[in-house]
Amino acid sequence: MNYDFDKIIDRKNSNSIKWDFAIERGKPDGLIPMWVADMDFSTPQKVLDDIHKAVNHGIFGYTEVKQDYYDALSEWFSTRYGFRFSHQDVVKAPGVVFALAACVRAFTEPNEAILIQTPVYFPFYEVIRKNGRRLITNPLTYNEGTYTIDFNDFENKIKENTVKMFILCSPHNPVGRVWSRDELECINEICAKYNVTVVSDEIHCDFVHKPYEHTCYGLIDENAVITTSPSKTFNLAGLQVANIIVRNSKLNRLLKSEMNKTGYSQLNTLGLVACQSAYTHGGDWLEELMEYLAGNIQYTQEFLSERLPRVRLIEPQGTYLLWLDFSAYGLTQAELDRQITENAGLWLDSGTKFGAEGEGFQRMNIACPRKTLERALSSLARF
């Protein structure tokens, strides 16, 4: 490999939420943090070089982007996913959760219903409830280690609650499903039937494991809204940059109007530089990263099989977040959480953080050097 993903970078005392805020978040100090979805790998050197160039310029005034920013973004998605759009379709935002909240306000009215598929990334709940909309859930069906969509329930929930908007998580966080084109076509057929606006969170789209392939929802429905960011792919979350692709002219106007109401205009200067650089130069780095993550997944599978056979790893089709089923131990969620924290010395994400359907589960971030993963799994096995 050209890139050293085995290198352990000390992130302590860097104001890292992942490494420095256990006590502030109600956890004991000294835990091995395998929770929040950022990686313990440095961003590609070329991206760092471009950021340093901008820093060395020394002025951080109001910044916008030229056509080459949109060209880099469009080239990345058209080459990898066949998804094409123009620069007029792009609405920039400081993050995908910010973007989802803006979509909620732009495309629905107070007390209207919005559907999500649980268990799911917990900010989905927040952007709906805190903006005064009605939360409707279509729980995924879990059977023998596999998650599927209950399409009868999906349609009935939309019809019975006059759902106006559906937030799709693709690939799905935390269960790791990469939705097939047939599944997405079925979603689209139902949503089109009832005039439901689809907003697809595709922030994890670059993390799809062979032989699975990501199908951008924009290829299914030209009226869908696609939210993306380089933050997960290149470990840039702290630089606050995301892109929303809105090809429908009416929805585009509504979203831009809502964004204007927030008073937020130009994005973080260094975030814009990093985004363009990553999509321009980061392809080779990402390919090697995916190989390394595949090795981490294989290591975890083998470790669990040999040392912890009662822990079921849900096959990770996408993301670098593993969904672990501990239900065979017969513990309550509170007891499971306590055991993992106090006895195993790990900081994982409790399954119920993603909804009641996460009972008995934990989410584990394996985007870290192998030595860190080995230490965490060995600690888990001891408890």
ZIWOCOR-V745765 format. One record per residue. N is the residue number from 0. D_LAST is the distance of its C-alpha to the last C-alpha in Angstrom with 1 decimal. Layout:
[[N D_LAST] [N D_LAST]]
This chain:
[[0 35.0] [1 37.1] [2 34.2] [3 31.3] [4 28.1] [5 26.1] [6 27.4] [7 25.0] [8 26.8] [9 25.9] [10 26.0] [11 25.3] [12 28.3] [13 29.9] [14 29.5] [15 27.0] [16 25.5] [17 22.4] [18 22.0] [19 24.0] [20 23.7] [21 20.3] [22 21.9] [23 24.8] [24 22.7] [25 20.8] [26 17.6] [27 16.6] [28 18.1] [29 16.4] [30 13.9] [31 14.1] [32 16.5] [33 16.4] [34 18.3] [35 22.1] [36 24.2] [37 25.7] [38 25.3] [39 24.7] [40 27.9] [41 31.3] [42 34.0] [43 36.6] [44 39.0] [45 42.1] [46 40.7] [47 40.1] [48 43.6] [49 45.1] [50 43.3] [51 44.5] [52 48.0] [53 47.9] [54 46.6] [55 49.3] [56 51.9] [57 51.2] [58 52.2] [59 49.8] [60 52.3] [61 52.3] [62 51.3] [63 51.8] [64 51.5] [65 54.2] [66 54.4] [67 52.4] [68 49.2] [69 49.9] [70 50.8] [71 47.5] [72 45.6] [73 47.8] [74 47.8] [75 43.9] [76 43.8] [77 46.9] [78 46.1] [79 42.5] [80 42.8] [81 46.6] [82 46.4] [83 49.5] [84 50.7] [85 53.1] [86 52.6] [87 54.1] [88 51.2] [89 48.6] [90 47.6] [91 45.5] [92 42.8] [93 40.3] [94 37.3] [95 36.5] [96 35.3] [97 38.6] [98 40.4] [99 38.9] [100 39.9] [101 43.4] [102 43.6] [103 42.8] [104 45.6] [105 48.0] [106 47.8] [107 47.4] [108 48.8] [109 47.2] [110 45.9] [111 46.1] [112 43.2] [113 40.7] [114 38.4] [115 34.9] [116 32.5] [117 29.1] [118 26.2] [119 27.5] [120 27.4] [121 27.6] [122 30.8] [123 32.7] [124 32.5] [125 33.6] [126 36.6] [127 37.9] [128 37.5] [129 38.4] [130 41.5] [131 42.6] [132 42.2] [133 41.0] [134 37.6] [135 37.7] [136 34.7] [137 34.8] [138 31.3] [139 30.3] [140 30.0] [141 26.6] [142 27.1] [143 25.1] [144 23.3] [145 26.6] [146 28.0] [147 31.8] [148 34.4] [149 36.1] [150 39.6] [151 41.3] [152 39.2] [153 39.6] [154 43.4] [155 43.6] [156 41.6] [157 43.9] [158 47.0] [159 46.2] [160 45.2] [161 47.6] [162 44.9] [163 46.3] [164 43.5] [165 40.4] [166 37.7] [167 36.3] [168 33.0] [169 33.8] [170 31.5] [171 29.3] [172 26.5] [173 23.7] [174 24.2] [175 25.7] [176 28.9] [177 32.0] [178 34.8] [179 37.6] [180 41.2] [181 42.0] [182 39.4] [183 40.7] [184 44.3] [185 43.5] [186 42.0] [187 45.2] [188 47.5] [189 46.2] [190 46.1] [191 49.6] [192 50.8] [193 49.9] [194 50.5] [195 46.9] [196 46.2] [197 43.2] [198 41.2] [199 38.8] [200 36.0] [201 35.7] [202 33.9] [203 31.4] [204 34.3] [205 34.2] [206 30.6] [207 31.5] [208 30.1] [209 32.5] [210 34.2] [211 34.0] [212 36.6] [213 36.8] [214 39.9] [215 41.0] [216 42.1] [217 45.2] [218 46.4] [219 46.2] [220 47.9] [221 50.0] [222 49.8] [223 46.0] [224 44.5] [225 42.0] [226 39.7] [227 38.4] [228 37.3] [229 36.6] [230 33.8] [231 30.9] [232 32.6] [233 33.6] [234 31.1] [235 34.0] [236 32.7] [237 33.9] [238 37.4] [239 38.0] [240 39.8] [241 39.9] [242 42.6] [243 43.6] [244 45.9] [245 48.4] [246 51.3] [247 52.8] [248 55.4] [249 55.2] [250 51.4] [251 51.8] [252 54.3] [253 52.3] [254 49.2] [255 51.2] [256 52.9] [257 49.6] [258 48.3] [259 51.6] [260 51.0] [261 47.8] [262 49.9] [263 47.6] [264 49.7] [265 49.0] [266 45.4] [267 43.7] [268 46.0] [269 43.3] [270 41.4] [271 44.5] [272 45.0] [273 41.4] [274 41.6] [275 44.9] [276 43.8] [277 40.5] [278 42.2] [279 45.0] [280 43.2] [281 39.5] [282 39.8] [283 39.1] [284 36.2] [285 34.6] [286 35.3] [287 33.4] [288 30.5] [289 30.2] [290 30.1] [291 27.3] [292 25.2] [293 25.9] [294 24.4] [295 21.2] [296 21.1] [297 21.8] [298 19.1] [299 16.5] [300 18.1] [301 18.1] [302 14.5] [303 13.3] [304 16.0] [305 15.1] [306 11.3] [307 10.3] [308 13.7] [309 12.9] [310 12.5] [311 16.2] [312 17.6] [313 20.9] [314 23.5] [315 24.1] [316 27.9] [317 28.2] [318 26.6] [319 23.9] [320 21.5] [321 19.1] [322 18.7] [323 15.5] [324 15.7] [325 12.7] [326 15.4] [327 14.8] [328 12.0] [329 14.9] [330 13.4] [331 15.9] [332 15.8] [333 15.7] [334 12.7] [335 10.8] [336 12.1] [337 11.2] [338 7.5] [339 7.6] [340 10.0] [341 9.3] [342 5.7] [343 5.3] [344 9.0] [345 10.5] [346 13.7] [347 14.3] [348 17.2] [349 16.7] [350 18.5] [351 21.0] [352 22.2] [353 24.1] [354 25.5] [355 24.8] [356 24.5] [357 21.2] [358 19.5] [359 16.2] [360 16.1] [361 14.9] [362 17.2] [363 16.2] [364 19.0] [365 19.3] [366 22.7] [367 21.7] [368 22.3] [369 20.4] [370 19.0] [371 17.3] [372 15.9] [373 14.7] [374 13.0] [375 11.3] [376 10.2] [377 9.1] [378 6.9] [379 5.6] [380 5.5] [381 3.8] [382 0.0]]
